[in-house]
Amino acid sequence: MSDPNWTEVLVAVTSAVAALGTVGTLIAAVITQREQARRLDHVENEQRTEQAKRVTVRLDHDREWPKVTHDGYYRTRVATVHNGSDAPLHDIYLHWTDGRTGEVPHTDERGALLPGESWEQPEPMHLLHGDPNRPLTVRAWFVDANRRGWERRERGELLSIRDSVAGIDPL
């Protein structure tokens, strides 16, 4: 048996260590790139939803509202859409939804809602004269300053209009 050529052994070991280092560096680079992509997706999602998250919808169940005849008030449910963002909302639809059936028996419309502005709507008269215990909810569809469509529900859920129509769970 001949003695190993230590130079060749050293070159082989060094080459193997270098190859492992290259593979390790490649794996670390892929992991880092994926983490950066996830962070970037999160930042983009936050920017995309920033304005919509500042819109609220509320339903007061027992509130005074002025009569059309201006001779007093009546008690009713009143929906409020508030734009707490720094940009206007456009094409706003306030959907009154039957809590039992999910049907939308009435929709109110408004063209725009400026920053800091609120829009209040009383329960539609044809619903008011029905079952007073009828469970109603409200939700608003609107378009943000970047022309993205959103749905905000009174319980706070936020969905893109596409997800809402497709029946995808809220954000």
C-alpha positions in Angstrom: 0.0 0.0 0.0 1.3 3.4 -0.9 1.1 6.4 1.3 -1.6 8.8 0.3 -0.6 12.0 -1.5 -1.4 14.5 1.2 -1.6 17.3 -1.2 -4.3 15.5 -3.2 -6.2 14.7 0.0 -6.0 18.3 1.2 -7.2 19.5 -2.2 -10.1 17.0 -2.1 -11.1 18.0 1.4 -10.9 21.7 0.6 -13.0 21.2 -2.5 -15.6 19.3 -0.5 -15.8 22.0 2.2 -16.0 24.7 -0.5 -18.8 22.8 -2.3 -20.7 22.4 1.0 -20.2 26.1 1.7 -21.6 27.0 -1.7 -24.6 24.8 -1.2 -25.2 26.3 2.3 -24.9 29.8 0.9 -27.4 29.0 -1.9 -29.8 27.6 0.6 -29.4 30.6 2.9 -30.0 33.0 -0.1 -33.2 31.2 -1.1 -34.5 31.3 2.5 -33.6 35.0 2.8 -35.3 35.8 -0.6 -38.5 34.0 0.5 -38.6 35.9 3.8 -38.1 39.2 2.0 -40.8 38.3 -0.5 -43.2 37.5 2.4 -42.3 40.8 4.1 -42.8 42.7 0.8 -46.2 41.0 0.2 -47.2 41.9 3.8 -46.2 45.6 3.2 -48.0 45.7 -0.1 -51.2 44.2 1.5 -51.0 46.8 4.3 -50.6 49.6 1.7 -53.4 48.2 -0.4 -55.9 47.9 2.5 -54.7 51.0 4.4 -57.6 53.3 3.3 -60.3 50.6 3.5 -59.3 49.7 7.0 -60.1 53.3 8.1 -63.7 53.0 6.9 -66.3 52.0 9.5 -69.9 50.9 9.3 -72.2 51.0 12.3 -75.9 50.2 12.9 -77.6 52.0 15.9 -80.7 50.0 16.8 -82.8 52.5 18.6 -82.2 56.1 17.6 -84.2 59.2 17.1 -84.6 60.3 13.5 -86.4 63.5 12.3 -89.8 62.9 10.7 -90.2 63.9 7.1 -92.9 66.4 8.2 -90.3 68.0 10.5 -92.8 67.8 13.4 -90.8 65.6 15.7 -88.9 62.4 15.7 -89.4 58.6 15.5 -87.3 55.8 16.8 -85.6 53.6 14.2 -82.4 51.8 13.2 -79.8 54.2 11.7 -76.8 53.0 9.7 -73.6 55.1 9.6 -70.7 54.9 7.2 -67.6 56.9 8.3 -64.6 57.7 6.2 -61.7 57.9 8.7 -59.1 57.9 5.9 -57.3 60.8 4.3 -58.8 60.3 0.8 -62.4 60.3 -0.5 -64.5 57.2 -1.1 -66.5 56.7 -4.3 -69.5 54.8 -5.5 -70.8 53.9 -2.0 -73.6 51.4 -1.6 -75.2 50.7 1.8 -76.8 47.3 1.7 -79.5 46.5 4.3 -79.4 42.8 4.7 -82.0 40.5 6.3 -80.2 38.6 9.1 -82.3 35.5 8.7 -82.2 35.0 4.9 -79.1 37.0 3.8 -81.3 38.8 1.2 -80.7 42.5 0.5 -84.2 44.0 0.6 -82.8 47.6 0.2 -79.7 49.5 -1.0 -78.9 53.2 -0.6 -76.4 54.9 -2.8 -74.0 57.8 -2.5 -71.5 59.2 -5.0 -68.6 60.2 -2.6 -67.7 60.5 1.0 -64.9 62.9 1.8 -62.2 62.3 4.4 -63.6 62.6 8.0 -67.2 62.7 6.7 -70.0 60.4 7.8 -73.2 59.3 6.0 -76.2 58.3 8.0 -79.2 56.5 6.7 -82.4 55.5 8.6 -83.9 52.1 8.1 -85.9 52.2 4.9 -89.6 52.8 5.5 -90.8 49.6 3.8 -88.6 47.6 6.2 -89.6 49.7 9.2 -93.3 48.8 8.7 -92.5 45.1 8.6 -91.5 43.0 11.6 -89.9 45.3 14.1 -87.8 42.4 15.4 -86.5 41.5 12.0 -82.8 41.1 12.3 -81.1 43.6 10.0 -77.4 44.1 9.3 -75.7 46.7 7.1 -72.6 46.6 4.9 -71.1 49.1 2.7 -69.5 48.6 -0.7 -67.2 51.4 -1.9 -64.3 52.2 -4.1 -61.1 53.6 -2.6 -58.8 56.3 -4.0 -56.9 53.6 -5.9 -60.1 52.4 -7.6 -60.2 49.2 -5.6 -63.6 47.9 -4.5 -64.2 46.9 -0.9 -67.0 45.7 1.4 -67.0 46.8 5.1 -69.5 45.0 7.4 -70.9 46.5 10.6 -69.1 43.9 12.7 -65.8 45.2 11.2 -65.1 42.5 8.6 -63.3 43.8 5.5 -63.3 42.1 2.1 -62.3 43.0 -1.4 -65.5 43.2 -3.6 -64.1 40.2 -5.6 -63.8 38.1 -2.4 -67.2 39.2 -1.2 -68.9 38.2 -4.4 -67.0 34.9 -4.4 -68.0 34.2 -0.8 -64.5 34.1 0.5 -64.1 34.7 4.3 -63.3 38.3 5.5 -59.8 39.6 6.3 
